[in-house]
């Protein structure tokens, strides 16, 4: 594969509190043989896709990102599941709805037609690089780790608009972890909601939903939970102590970004992967498995 440069949208969270998600992904890309070229100009995507069909102005922020990306290439990648969801759905509206496209272009004072191909980082690994090549680059196999792949809501839904993988039974995440040497654990709640933005005003609901995700994973034998979303990461980690408190049979497990697991397997220096910024400590598990 020729050296690729793919325009990259980090988004607000990866530029601040989830910096370890961003840096581990960039380093992994470099090892595998492609470059994530951060957009020269970008703004917040809005963090939510408008829930009312006539809220066209709510699409202007992501449309501005897409228009900027189109000036730098025909493909755009991102890591955050929320950013991916908002950008991909906005792109579909612009591409398929001429009336809304004209209004949006009037707002952003650009001429954008929806022609950028938006790929999640997982799709880049699967479709542009290939999991076989990723497997060939592994220097520190995650052998013996039973890992739960938590997709959450935004990476897959709405199924008809996103299309990253099979709707109810996705495997893209599991296929990556197998390439890294880990053993993916199938669990019932892997595509269920963690509580999302309710973390701001209804902690009880978030603890309940996140708790169901974590207990489902641990009951299935998971020793590690791997995520693709900063909000999911936050909710799972914050809720875990409460779940352990209320359920004496629950054993807390570390929660990491999939790019941290990727970088670990590719041989990145463990100290540069940002594990210390995660609330849960992965080091005891890595020492137990002889990985660190």
C-alpha positions as CSV (number, residue, x, y, z in Angstrom):
1,X,0.0,0.0,0.0
2,X,1.3,3.4,-0.9
3,X,1.7,5.9,1.8
4,X,-1.7,7.6,2.4
5,X,-2.5,11.0,3.7
6,X,-6.1,11.1,4.9
7,X,-7.7,14.4,6.0
8,X,-8.6,14.1,9.6
9,X,-11.1,15.8,11.9
10,X,-10.2,15.4,15.6
11,X,-13.2,17.3,17.0
12,X,-13.3,19.1,20.3
13,X,-13.1,16.3,22.8
14,X,-10.1,14.6,21.2
15,X,-8.4,18.0,21.2
16,X,-8.9,18.4,24.9
17,X,-9.9,15.8,27.6
18,X,-9.5,12.7,25.3
19,X,-6.1,13.7,23.9
20,X,-4.9,10.1,24.5
21,X,-7.5,8.9,22.0
22,X,-6.1,11.3,19.4
23,X,-2.3,10.8,20.0
24,X,-2.5,7.0,20.1
25,X,-4.4,6.9,16.8
26,X,-1.9,9.2,15.0
27,X,1.1,7.1,16.2
28,X,-0.6,3.9,15.2
29,X,-1.4,5.3,11.8
30,X,2.3,6.2,11.4
31,X,3.4,2.7,12.3
32,X,1.0,1.1,9.9
33,X,1.9,3.4,7.0
34,X,-0.7,6.2,6.7
35,X,-0.9,9.8,7.9
36,X,-3.8,11.5,9.5
37,X,-3.6,15.0,8.2
38,X,-5.5,17.3,10.5
39,X,-7.8,19.8,8.7
40,X,-6.1,23.2,8.5
41,X,-9.4,24.8,9.6
42,X,-12.1,23.1,11.6
43,X,-14.8,23.9,14.1
44,X,-17.1,22.0,16.5
45,X,-19.4,19.6,14.6
46,X,-22.3,20.5,17.0
47,X,-22.0,17.3,18.9
48,X,-25.6,16.3,18.1
49,X,-27.6,15.8,14.9
50,X,-30.7,18.0,14.9
51,X,-33.7,16.0,16.1
52,X,-36.3,18.1,14.3
53,X,-36.3,17.7,10.4
54,X,-36.7,21.5,9.8
55,X,-33.7,22.5,11.9
56,X,-31.5,23.2,9.0
57,X,-29.4,25.8,10.8
58,X,-28.3,23.0,13.2
59,X,-26.5,21.4,10.2
60,X,-24.4,24.5,9.4
61,X,-21.5,23.6,11.9
62,X,-20.9,20.1,10.5
63,X,-21.5,21.4,6.9
64,X,-18.7,23.9,7.4
65,X,-16.4,21.0,8.5
66,X,-17.3,19.0,5.5
67,X,-16.8,21.9,3.1
68,X,-13.3,22.5,4.6
69,X,-12.5,18.8,4.2
70,X,-13.5,18.7,0.6
71,X,-10.9,21.4,-0.1
72,X,-8.2,19.1,1.2
73,X,-9.3,15.8,-0.4
74,X,-12.2,13.4,-1.2
75,X,-12.1,11.5,2.1
76,X,-12.4,12.5,5.7
77,X,-11.7,10.3,8.7
78,X,-12.6,10.8,12.4
79,X,-12.3,8.9,15.6
80,X,-15.1,10.1,17.8
81,X,-18.3,8.2,17.3
82,X,-20.5,11.3,17.9
83,X,-18.5,13.4,15.4
84,X,-18.7,10.5,12.9
85,X,-22.4,10.2,13.3
86,X,-23.1,13.9,13.0
87,X,-20.8,14.4,10.0
88,X,-22.0,11.4,8.1
89,X,-25.7,12.1,8.6
90,X,-25.2,15.8,7.7
91,X,-23.4,14.7,4.6
92,X,-26.3,12.5,3.5
93,X,-28.8,15.4,3.9
94,X,-26.6,17.7,1.8
95,X,-26.1,15.0,-0.8
96,X,-29.7,13.9,-1.1
97,X,-31.8,17.0,-0.4
98,X,-31.2,19.8,-2.9
99,X,-33.5,22.2,-1.1
100,X,-31.8,21.9,2.3
101,X,-28.4,21.8,0.5
102,X,-29.1,25.2,-1.0
103,X,-30.2,26.7,2.4
104,X,-27.1,25.2,4.2
105,X,-24.7,26.5,1.5
106,X,-26.3,29.9,1.9
107,X,-25.7,29.8,5.6
108,X,-22.0,28.7,5.3
109,X,-21.4,30.8,2.2
110,X,-19.8,27.8,0.5
111,X,-20.8,25.5,-2.4
112,X,-20.6,22.0,-0.9
113,X,-22.4,19.0,-2.6
114,X,-22.0,16.2,-0.1
115,X,-19.2,14.5,-2.1
116,X,-16.7,13.8,0.7
117,X,-16.4,10.1,1.7
118,X,-16.5,10.0,5.5
119,X,-14.7,7.0,7.0
120,X,-14.4,6.1,10.7
121,X,-10.8,5.2,11.7
122,X,-12.0,1.6,12.0
123,X,-13.2,1.7,8.4
124,X,-9.8,3.0,7.3
125,X,-8.1,0.1,9.0
126,X,-10.5,-2.4,7.5
127,X,-11.1,-1.0,4.0
128,X,-8.0,1.0,3.2
129,X,-5.2,-0.7,5.1
130,X,-6.7,-4.2,5.7
131,X,-6.7,-6.1,9.0
132,X,-4.2,-8.6,7.7
133,X,-1.6,-5.7,7.3
134,X,-2.5,-4.5,10.8
135,X,-1.9,-8.1,12.1
136,X,1.4,-8.2,10.4
137,X,2.5,-5.0,12.1
138,X,1.7,-6.4,15.6
139,X,4.8,-6.6,17.9
140,X,3.2,-7.0,21.2
141,X,0.2,-9.4,20.8
142,X,-2.7,-8.9,23.2
143,X,-2.6,-12.7,23.7
144,X,-4.8,-14.0,26.5
145,X,-6.9,-10.9,26.9
146,X,-10.7,-11.4,26.7
147,X,-11.9,-8.0,25.4
148,X,-15.5,-6.7,25.1
149,X,-16.0,-4.5,22.1
150,X,-18.5,-1.8,23.1
151,X,-19.9,-0.1,20.0
152,X,-22.5,2.0,21.7
153,X,-25.3,3.8,19.8
154,X,-23.7,6.5,17.6
155,X,-21.2,4.3,15.6
156,X,-24.0,2.3,14.1
157,X,-27.3,4.2,14.3
158,X,-29.4,5.1,12.5
159,X,-28.5,1.8,10.6
160,X,-29.8,3.0,7.2
161,X,-27.7,6.2,7.3
162,X,-24.4,5.0,8.8
163,X,-23.8,1.6,7.2
164,X,-20.4,1.0,8.8
165,X,-21.2,-2.7,9.3
166,X,-24.1,-5.1,9.7
167,X,-26.8,-3.4,11.8
168,X,-27.6,-5.8,14.6
169,X,-24.5,-8.0,14.5
170,X,-21.4,-5.9,13.6
171,X,-18.0,-7.5,13.6
172,X,-15.6,-4.7,12.5
173,X,-14.5,-4.1,16.0
174,X,-14.1,-7.8,16.9
175,X,-12.1,-8.4,13.7
176,X,-9.6,-5.6,14.7
177,X,-9.1,-7.1,18.1
178,X,-8.5,-10.5,16.7
179,X,-5.9,-9.0,14.4
180,X,-4.2,-7.6,17.6
181,X,-4.2,-11.0,19.2
182,X,-7.0,-10.5,21.7
183,X,-10.0,-12.7,22.2
184,X,-13.2,-10.7,21.5
185,X,-16.0,-11.5,24.0
186,X,-19.6,-11.5,22.6
187,X,-22.0,-9.9,25.0
188,X,-25.6,-8.9,24.8
189,X,-25.3,-5.1,25.4
190,X,-22.5,-4.3,22.9
191,X,-24.7,-2.0,20.8
192,X,-26.9,-0.6,23.6
193,X,-26.9,3.0,24.9
194,X,-24.6,4.0,27.9
195,X,-26.8,6.9,28.8
196,X,-25.1,9.4,26.5
197,X,-25.6,13.1,27.4
198,X,-27.9,12.3,30.3
199,X,-24.6,12.3,32.3
200,X,-25.2,16.0,32.6
201,X,-28.6,15.8,34.3
202,X,-29.6,12.3,35.2
203,X,-26.7,10.3,36.8
204,X,-29.0,7.6,37.9
205,X,-30.1,6.7,34.4
206,X,-26.5,6.7,33.2
207,X,-25.4,4.5,36.0
208,X,-28.2,2.1,35.2
209,X,-27.6,1.9,31.5
210,X,-23.8,1.9,31.7
211,X,-24.0,-0.7,34.5
212,X,-26.0,-3.0,32.2
213,X,-23.3,-2.7,29.6
214,X,-20.5,-3.4,32.0
215,X,-22.2,-6.3,33.8
216,X,-23.2,-7.8,30.5
217,X,-19.6,-7.7,29.4
218,X,-18.1,-9.0,32.6
219,X,-20.7,-11.7,33.0
220,X,-19.6,-12.9,29.5
221,X,-16.0,-13.2,30.7
222,X,-14.5,-9.8,29.6
223,X,-11.3,-8.7,31.3
224,X,-11.2,-5.4,29.4
225,X,-13.8,-3.2,27.7
226,X,-12.8,-1.3,24.6
227,X,-14.7,1.7,23.3
228,X,-14.8,4.0,20.3
229,X,-16.5,7.0,21.9
230,X,-15.2,9.6,24.5
231,X,-18.7,9.9,26.0
232,X,-19.1,6.2,26.4
233,X,-15.6,6.0,27.9
234,X,-16.6,8.7,30.4
235,X,-19.9,7.2,31.3
236,X,-18.6,3.6,31.7
237,X,-15.6,4.7,33.8
238,X,-17.6,7.1,36.0
239,X,-20.4,4.6,36.6
240,X,-18.2,1.6,37.3
241,X,-17.4,2.3,41.0
242,X,-21.2,2.7,41.7
243,X,-22.0,-0.5,39.9
244,X,-19.4,-2.4,42.0
245,X,-20.8,-0.8,45.1
246,X,-24.3,-1.9,44.4
247,X,-23.5,-5.3,42.9
248,X,-21.0,-7.2,45.1
249,X,-20.6,-9.9,42.5
250,X,-19.3,-7.4,39.9
251,X,-15.6,-7.2,39.3
252,X,-14.4,-3.9,37.9
253,X,-12.4,-4.1,34.6
254,X,-10.3,-1.5,32.8
255,X,-11.9,0.6,30.0
256,X,-9.7,1.9,27.2
257,X,-10.0,3.4,23.7
258,X,-9.5,1.0,20.9
259,X,-6.6,3.1,19.6
260,X,-4.8,2.5,22.9
261,X,-5.3,-1.2,22.5
262,X,-4.1,-0.9,18.9
263,X,-1.0,1.1,19.9
264,X,-0.2,-1.3,22.6
265,X,-0.2,-4.2,20.2
266,X,1.8,-2.3,17.6
267,X,4.6,-1.9,20.1
268,X,4.2,1.7,21.1
269,X,5.9,2.8,24.3
270,X,3.3,2.1,27.0
271,X,4.1,5.4,28.7
272,X,3.0,7.3,25.6
273,X,-0.4,5.7,25.2
274,X,-2.1,7.8,27.9
275,X,-3.3,5.0,30.1
276,X,-2.7,7.2,33.1
277,X,-5.4,9.5,31.9
278,X,-8.0,6.8,32.0
279,X,-9.9,6.4,35.3
280,X,-9.4,2.6,35.3
281,X,-5.9,1.1,35.6
282,X,-5.0,-1.4,32.9
283,X,-1.5,-2.2,34.1
284,X,-2.4,-5.0,36.5
285,X,-4.1,-6.8,33.6
286,X,-1.1,-6.3,31.3
287,X,1.3,-7.5,34.0
288,X,-0.9,-10.5,34.7
289,X,-0.9,-11.5,31.0
290,X,2.8,-10.9,30.6
291,X,2.3,-8.0,28.2
292,X,3.9,-5.3,30.3
